[in-house]
């Protein structure tokens, strides 16, 4: 069983629950165990890498094995003749930047990065101790605030301040700054900053919760807003959306969480077709699985679909599928010796 200290801080801040009894420990699935990386389509890999390095202390693993030839034809952008990919490593998970090129290649201009209300993979969240001023560092690196220009506490009992920002390409990131002095922790976190979660926004929370619960082996989510939606001026100051009414759910993996949110005050609808692989923003979440065939079957039984397979990315086969909202999911089993494996993060990066 796993309960990460930094994640406990986030739950306390959002739900007002009391430690230690307020956050139920979850038995983590033995089949789908973690996240290798979250993919991000950007126009300029080098510029994006410099931004994440300056803002969030990620480290480059160097140019990697994701090439255009290894991207399945079902996902490969039209007229692309090449691509660049770069893996960025945080304390507990990875981001994979990618861009495409070609004489006749045209990056989608009619599809923007997913906004706060979605639908789609809307953000990753970096959670940091308050002393490193991660929010201010991100703004100095070129980000712009979505809501209040300063991170916002949701209540007087809140040990966490929140802020939504966009980078120069409109890609949303959440920053959480934790005042660890207010938490009853046995010892300080070993890492000052880590990826806390990857977030989806959906028009149908009930359907997405049912899918992710089944996909993760029957895990019951932590939920807030299911009785009374989260709202108030401080919530609006974080989201940048007036009169926000939000319902949220979280599922715990070994190295981070899956967050799902629905804005009840806004009408969002799914696009007729899934987002292109090269559309700006988050384009895939690749999961660490122990049995590829069993994970494929689990995905289908949960209500997902399989769209493509590749015989080798990063040295191992990978299956690409979609959840009920059309978000792209990768399934891959890598040996612990692989630098790309989610198994390589000591203590889940706490």
Buried (B, 14 or more C-beta within 10 A) or exposed (E): EBEBBBBBBBBBBBBEBEBEEEBEEBEBBEBBBBBBBBBBBBEBBEBBBEBBBBBBBBEBBEEBEBEBEBBBEEBBBEEBEEBBBBBBBBBBBBBBBBBBBBEEBEBBEEBEBBBBBBBBBBBBBBBBBBEBBBBBBBBEBBBEBBBBBEBBBBEEEBBBBBBBBBBBBEBBBBBBBBBBEBBEBEEEBEBBBBBBBBBBBBBBBEBBBBBBBBBBBEBEBBBBBBEEBBBEEBBBBBBBBEEBBBBBBBBBBBBBBBBBBBBBEBEBEBEEEBBBBBBBBBBBBBBBBEBBEBBBEBBEEBBBBBBBBBEEBBEBEBBBBBBBBBBBBBBBBBEEEBBBBBBBBEEBBB
